[in-house]
Structures are given as structure tokens and as C-alpha cells.
Amino acid sequence: MPRIWFERVPPPPVVATLPESIEIIEHDDGFDRIEDAELVIAGRLSYDAAVIARARRAWAICRTGIGTDRVDVDAATEAGIVVCNAPDAPTQSTAEHTWALLFAVTKRLDRIRARHRRGEPDLYRTHDALELGGRTLGLVGFGRVARKVAAIARAIPMNVAVHDPFVSDRAFAEAQVSRVAELDDLLGRADVVSLHVPLTANTRRLIGARELETMRPGSILINTARGELVDHDALLDALDRGHLAGAGLDVTVPEPLPPDHPLSLRDDVVVTPHVATATDRARIGLMEAAVANALAVAQGRRPPDIVNPEVWERRRVHVT
């Protein structure tokens, strides 16, 4: 009987989809009993080489999310463990949250609510919200979430420019967005820059002091991808100098960002604690996708969202 280990208690609708032949491992905290599992459902914990060594029975580690930066894929591959992600489930919720942050920052919602609560007078005359219509949205990365964000932008309407060297010209044409070959050109053109790339060795601190200085004066940065993409100290400096008009961050370093962190205390920055996918539908969808990948491995079928296919090619077939 294959045993499936959940990082957190799965919701009842997900449990109902499990075959009777699957045993759920209950654990207290952290990685307790992960060494007993053939299937691992991973969420926000970090699965480094030491954890993967503990999961010595595992056939698959399946994430409830797009990114795999919290899993040492190389160590899993060496151990013969299939790694999967869930690329489709968080698309709508993350795109919506991107726009929630963008609107909150440009309409100065935190600032105006605080001033209203303090009873300040003449708020209409002194409020300084921004209109987005006719302005340029710059997307760094053009995967599922970014394409949904672009579709919403066109309805406002905004001009959409995108930097992504790994996407075909056809995809840009179909989405009716402009392709920008160089990141610096995009940063210098956009009124709002929104990040939608995975965290890799090449994208860590993708937006640092030089890139922030390249952005247009008075522009805005939005990040719903990974906190490590942005140099937070450089971002603070750009905000302090007034070079940027604001920022919206759902991902930070560390996570969650302490309430007394300088970014948390600013009224031109909206920080949320990595909750873009914490919606009624996304929570279930992410877990269902991860479980579907795990069950495919357990039944000897190639999982739909495999990250390290080389493991599958040399796999031992496990049939329940």
C-alpha cells in the first residue's frame, strides 16, 4: 500500500479523491515521518539534500505550486525521485492578486485609508492616485500568469511590453503584446514593471540597484513571483530617493516580512505575506494537481507535470 505524506492536512475534497489503497501519513510538524512515505506532497517547506536523503522511500515529490526552487531537484534526481510541480492551478489567483497589488499601489489605498482614519481634512484635493489607462505595463517573463495579467491590462486599456527570451514570436503576436529584446529597454519604457519569472541562479536579484535606476522615474514595481528576484535594500533606496513611486510585493525576503521591516512600514508599498494563491479555488486546485501527479507515479504513468523527466526514463515502474 503506497503511503502519501502531506506537508499540511489536505482538505476533505482532496482526501475524497484518493484511492482506498493509498494510506495518508499523519505527522506532527516539520518533516516528521517523511521517511515512511512513497509519495510526498510538498508546499512551503524547503526540501534540501538532507531532507531528500531522509525521504529514502519516496518515488515522487510533488509541489503544490509552480516553482521548484524549494526542492533540490539535482539531489532528487540523483536519488531517483520524480519531482513535479502544479503550473496551471495558481494562474487565475496569482494574476488577480497581481492586479490587486497594482491597483492598491496606484490608487494609494493604504495611504488614503490611514489618512481617513486619522480624520485628516480635504482628502479629495490632496489625494494623489494614478490612472493606468494609456500607460505601459512591462512584464518580465511571459508564462501563464503573465499572459493572464496582460489580458486584463488590455481591457483597461494599457500598452503591454514583455521581456522573455524563451517565448516564441507567435505567442507574443497571439497575446497582442510588444516584445522587448533587452531587459533594460523594458525597464526604461514601462510605467509599471511586474515580475513573472522563476527563481534560478540567473534570476536571483534580477532587479538590483542598477536595474531599479534604469526604471522610469515615478514608476512602480510589482512582484508576485519570488522575493529573491529583488534586492530589497536597493528597492528601499529607490523609494527613499523618490525614484520609484511605489511597490507591491506578495513575495519577500524573509517570508513573511516582519511588521517592523522598513518596507512594511511604508505607505507607498503594499506588502502581503505570499497569499496570492490563498483563494477558495486555488487552494483546492493546487492540492488536487499535486495529488494527481503523485497518483500517476504510483500507478506507473508518466505524471503530467514532471520537472526532471530523466528520472522517469530510468524509473522503476511502481504499480499499485
C-alpha positions in Angstrom: 0.0 0.0 0.0 1.6 3.3 -1.1 1.8 5.9 1.6 1.3 9.6 0.8 2.8 12.3 3.1 1.2 15.7 3.2 3.1 18.8 4.4 -0.1 20.1 5.7 -3.5 18.4 6.4 -5.2 18.0 3.0 -8.8 19.4 2.6 -11.6 16.9 2.6 -12.4 17.3 -1.1 -8.8 16.2 -1.9 -8.9 13.3 0.6 -12.1 12.1 -1.2 -10.2 11.7 -4.5 -7.6 9.3 -3.0 -8.0 5.6 -3.8 -8.6 3.3 -0.8 -5.3 1.7 -1.5 -3.5 4.9 -0.5 -2.5 5.5 3.1 -2.3 9.0 4.4 0.6 9.6 6.8 -0.3 11.9 9.7 2.6 13.8 11.2 3.0 16.4 13.9 5.3 19.0 12.4 8.1 19.7 10.0 9.3 16.5 8.2 8.1 14.0 10.8 7.6 10.6 9.3 8.6 11.6 5.8 11.0 8.7 5.7 8.0 6.3 5.7 6.4 7.8 2.5 6.4 6.7 -1.1 4.7 9.9 -2.2 5.4 13.4 -0.9 3.1 16.4 -1.3 5.3 19.4 -0.9 4.3 23.0 -0.2 6.3 25.8 1.5 9.0 23.8 3.3 12.4 23.5 1.8 13.4 20.1 0.6 17.2 20.2 0.6 19.6 17.3 0.1 19.3 16.3 3.8 15.5 16.1 3.6 15.7 14.2 0.4 18.1 11.7 2.0 15.5 11.2 4.7 12.8 10.6 2.2 14.6 7.4 1.1 11.5 5.5 0.1 10.0 8.3 -2.0 9.0 7.8 -5.6 7.9 11.4 -6.1 8.0 14.8 -4.5 5.0 16.8 -5.9 4.7 20.5 -5.2 1.5 22.4 -4.7 2.8 25.3 -6.8 4.7 26.4 -9.9 8.2 27.0 -8.6 10.6 24.2 -7.6 13.3 26.4 -6.0 12.3 25.0 -2.6 13.2 21.5 -3.8 16.8 20.4 -4.5 15.9 18.9 -7.9 19.5 17.8 -8.5 19.6 15.8 -5.3 16.1 14.3 -6.0 17.3 13.4 -9.5 20.4 11.7 -8.1 18.2 9.8 -5.7 15.9 8.7 -8.5 12.9 10.7 -7.2 10.5 12.3 -9.6 9.8 16.0 -9.0 6.6 17.6 -10.2 5.0 21.0 -10.0 1.5 22.4 -10.5 1.8 25.0 -13.2 -1.9 25.6 -14.0 -3.8 25.8 -10.7 -2.4 29.2 -9.4 -2.7 31.1 -12.7 -6.0 32.9 -12.1 -5.5 33.7 -8.4 -1.9 35.0 -8.9 -2.9 37.1 -11.9 -5.8 38.6 -9.8 -3.5 39.3 -6.9 -1.0 41.0 -9.2 -3.7 43.4 -10.2 -4.9 43.8 -6.6 -1.4 45.0 -5.6 -1.1 47.2 -8.7 -4.4 48.9 -8.0 -3.7 49.2 -4.3 -0.4 50.9 -5.0 -1.5 53.2 -7.8 -4.7 54.2 -6.1 -2.7 54.8 -2.8 -5.2 52.7 -0.9 -3.1 52.2 2.2 -2.2 55.9 2.4 -5.8 57.2 1.9 -7.3 54.7 4.4 -4.8 55.7 7.0 -5.4 59.4 6.4 -9.2 58.9 6.5 -8.9 57.0 9.8 -6.9 59.9 11.3 -9.7 62.3 10.3 -7.5 64.4 8.1 -9.4 67.1 6.2 -9.7 67.8 2.4 -8.7 64.3 1.3 -10.1 64.7 -2.2 -7.9 67.7 -3.0 -4.7 66.1 -1.6 -5.1 62.5 -2.7 -2.6 61.6 -5.5 -3.9 58.3 -7.1 -2.7 57.4 -10.6 -4.7 56.4 -13.7 -3.4 53.4 -15.6 -5.2 53.8 -18.9 -2.8 54.5 -21.7 0.2 53.8 -19.6 2.7 51.0 -20.3 2.8 47.7 -18.3 6.1 45.9 -18.6 6.1 42.2 -17.9 9.3 40.4 -17.1 8.5 36.8 -18.1 5.6 35.7 -20.1 4.3 32.4 -18.7 0.7 31.5 -17.7 0.3 34.2 -15.0 1.8 37.0 -17.1 -0.4 36.2 -20.0 -3.5 36.4 -17.9 -2.2 39.7 -16.4 -1.6 41.0 -20.0 -5.2 40.1 -21.0 -6.5 42.2 -18.1 -4.2 45.1 -18.9 -5.6 45.2 -22.5 -9.1 45.7 -21.1 -8.1 48.8 -19.2 -6.5 49.6 -21.7 -2.8 49.7 -21.1 0.1 49.2 -23.5 1.8 45.9 -22.7 5.5 45.3 -23.3 7.2 42.0 -22.5 10.7 40.7 -22.0 11.1 36.9 -22.2 13.8 35.4 -24.5 12.3 31.9 -24.1 8.9 32.6 -25.7 8.1 32.4 -29.4 7.2 35.4 -31.5 3.9 33.7 -32.2 3.0 33.7 -28.5 3.6 37.5 -28.4 1.6 38.1 -31.5 -1.4 36.0 -30.3 -1.4 37.9 -27.0 -1.2 41.2 -28.8 1.7 42.5 -26.8 5.0 44.1 -27.8 8.2 42.1 -27.5 11.3 43.8 -26.0 14.6 42.1 -26.5 16.6 43.6 -23.7 15.5 43.9 -20.0 17.0 47.4 -19.7 14.9 48.6 -22.6 11.7 47.3 -20.9 12.6 48.8 -17.6 13.2 52.2 -19.2 9.9 52.1 -21.1 7.4 50.8 -18.5 5.3 52.8 -16.0 4.7 49.6 -14.1 7.1 46.6 -14.1 5.6 43.2 -12.9 7.9 40.2 -12.4 6.8 36.7 -13.5 9.9 34.6 -13.8 11.1 31.6 -11.7 13.9 31.8 -9.2 17.1 30.4 -10.7 20.8 31.2 -10.3 20.4 33.6 -13.2 17.4 35.4 -11.9 18.4 35.8 -8.3 18.5 39.6 -7.6 17.4 40.1 -11.2 16.2 43.6 -10.1 19.1 45.3 -8.2 20.3 48.8 -7.8 21.3 49.2 -11.5 18.0 47.8 -12.8 16.0 50.0 -10.4 17.9 53.1 -11.5 17.1 52.1 -15.1 13.4 52.1 -14.4 11.5 55.3 -15.3 11.3 57.9 -12.6 7.9 57.6 -10.8 7.4 54.0 -12.0 6.1 51.1 -9.9 7.4 47.6 -9.2 5.1 44.6 -8.6 6.4 41.2 -7.5 4.2 38.1 -7.1 6.9 35.6 -8.3 9.7 35.1 -5.8 11.1 37.5 -3.2 14.8 36.7 -4.1 14.3 38.3 -7.5 14.6 41.8 -6.0 17.3 43.4 -3.9 15.2 44.8 -1.0 17.9 47.2 0.2 18.2 48.7 -3.3 14.4 48.9 -3.6 14.2 50.8 -0.3 16.9 53.2 -1.5 15.0 53.8 -4.8 11.8 54.5 -2.8 13.5 56.7 -0.3 15.0 58.8 -3.1 11.6 59.1 -4.8 12.9 57.4 -7.9 10.1 54.9 -7.7 6.5 55.9 -6.8 5.7 52.6 -5.0 5.9 48.8 -5.0 3.5 45.9 -4.4 5.1 42.7 -3.0 3.4 39.4 -2.3 6.8 37.7 -2.0 9.7 38.9 0.1 12.9 38.0 1.9 12.3 36.8 4.5 8.7 35.5 4.3 6.6 36.7 5.9 8.2 40.2 6.1 8.3 41.3 9.7 5.7 44.0 10.5 8.5 46.4 11.6 10.5 46.0 8.4 11.1 49.3 6.6 9.2 48.1 3.5 6.2 47.0 5.7 6.1 50.5 7.3 5.9 52.5 4.1 2.6 53.9 2.8 3.8 53.7 -0.8 4.4 50.0 -0.6 1.8 47.3 -0.2 3.1 44.0 1.2 1.1 40.8 1.5 2.5 37.6 3.1 2.7 35.3 0.0 -1.1 34.8 -0.2 -1.8 35.2 -3.9 -2.9 31.6 -4.1 -4.8 31.6 -0.8 -8.2 31.6 -2.5 -11.1 29.2 -2.3 -10.4 27.7 -5.7 -6.6 27.8 -5.8 -6.0 26.0 -2.5 -8.0 23.0 -3.7 -6.7 23.2 -7.3 -3.1 23.2 -6.2 -3.5 20.3 -3.9 -5.5 18.3 -6.5 -2.8 18.9 -9.1 -0.1 17.7 -6.8 -2.1 14.6 -5.8 -2.8 13.8 -9.5 0.9 13.9 -10.3 1.7 11.7 -7.3 -1.0 9.1 -8.1 0.2 9.0 -11.7 3.7 8.0 -10.5 2.2 5.4 -8.1 0.2 3.9 -10.9 3.2 3.7 -13.3 2.0 6.5 -15.5 4.2 9.5 -16.5 2.9 12.4 -14.5 1.7 15.4 -16.5 3.9 18.0 -14.8 7.2 16.3 -14.4 10.2 18.6 -13.8 13.1 16.0 -14.1 12.0 13.7 -17.0 15.4 12.0 -17.0 14.4 10.2 -13.8 11.2 8.9 -15.4 13.2 7.4 -18.3 15.2 5.3 -15.9 12.5 4.7 -13.4 11.3 1.5 -11.8 7.7 1.2 -12.5 5.5 1.2 -9.4 2.1 -0.2 -9.9 -0.5 -0.2 -7.1 
